[in-house]
Amino acid sequence: MPVDVIYKTNATATGGRDGAARSDDGSVDVKLVVPKEMGGPGGVGANPEKLFAAGYSACFLGAMKAVSGKVGVKVPADATVTAEVGFGPRSEGGYGITAALTANLPGVEREAGERLMAAAHEVCPYSNATRGNVDVALTLA
């Protein structure tokens, strides 16, 4: 499905999972470390899964705000979305990721919050990019 691109950005990684990544404007500049669970040294630093979780959680909260008027559910100012991203070998070979999004919407009734999350999942660019490729669970806290 074609995308009418209205914004582009770029980042460059060096050293792979055990290196660094930096956006072209320097606003993102992270040291990358392989977690112990993946055979690396662990320690202070990010990894692609952490970066994906940060991006997906922020994007999904933005998507909830974008659809809130259409759905008729106001997103509270103190709303949060936590993305848990898993990594591991696939039975078909290679590696894959999983994602679980948990929204905390203080003061929003359960049915309304679930309706809001479902609508956001239909428009969020990360959800659209992963649909059919990544198991994504939605939970209202």
N, C-alpha and C positions, 0 to 999 in steps of 0.2 A: 504494500500500500504506500503510495507516494506521500512524502511529507513536504509541506510548504515551509521550509526552514526560515525562521525569523531570528535565530540567534545561533552562533557557533562559538566554541571555545576549544582550546587544546591544552594538553599537558604532555610532558615528555618524561618517560621513565628511563633510568639508567640502572644497570645491574640486575634487572629483573626483580624477583621477590625479595632479594637481599641487596637493595640499593636505595634509590630515592626517586621521587616523582615531584614534578614542579609544573604548575600551570604557567602559561605564557606571560601572564601579568604578575606572577609571583605571589598571588593571594593564597595559593595552595602550594606548600613546600614541605614535603614530608619525607622522613626517613622510613624506609621499608625494612621490616624484619620478618623472617620466617618464624611462625610460632613453633614452640616445642612439639605440639601435637602433630605438626607436619614435618618433623625431623630437623627443624632449625634450632637456633640458639635461644629463641624467644627474646624477651627483654623489651625495652622501650622502643616503640616504633609502630607504624601502621602496617597494614597489608591490604591487598585488593578487596578482601571480604569486608574489612572494617570500612573502607572507603565506599564500597557499594551500599553497606548498611546505612551509613550517614546520608548518602545521596538519596536512597530510596525513602528513608523515613521523612526527610525534609520535603521531598517531592510529593509524597502521599499526603502529608498534612496540607501542603499547598493545594492539592487536588480536592481535598475535603472542603477547603475554604472556597474554591472555585465553583463547586457544585452546591454549596449550602443553600443558596437562594432558590435554585431549581428544586431541591429536595424539601425545602422548608424547614431545615434544621440549622440553627445558628451554631457555629463552632465557637466554643468558649475561648476566651483569651488565654487561659492556662492549659489548653489542650496540648497533648503530646502524642507522638507516635514513636514507638520503638521498633526497630527492624532487627530481627535476629537472622543472621545469614550463616548457613552451614555449608561446609565444603567436604567433599569426599569422593571416593571412586564410584563410578557408575557400573551397574551390572553389565551394560553394553560395552564397556571399555571407556577409557579416558576418565575425566573427572567432571563433576557437576556441582551445582549449588542448590540450596533450598532457601526459602525466605519465609519468615513469619512476622507479620505486622500486628502489633498490639496498639490500639488507640485508647487513650485515656481522655474521656470527654466529660469532665465534671459537670453534674447537673443535667445531663442529657439522658433521657429515658432510653432503655436498652433497645427497643424496637426502632426508635428514631436514629440512634447511633449506628446500628447495624445497617439500616437503610442508607445512611450517609456514607458509610464505609464501602458498601456495595457500589454506590454511584461513583465514588472516587476511584474505585478499582477499575471502572470502565473507561475513565479519562486520563488517569495518571500515566505519563509516558513510560515510567519504569514498569508499571503493570502491563502496559501494552507491549513493551519490549520482551517481557518474560513470559507472557501468556502462551501456553502450549509447550514451553521449554523448561520452565522452572516451577516446581511445586511452591505455591504461595498460599499461606494460611492467613486468614483475617480473624482477629479476635478483638472484641470490645472488652476492655478491662473493667 
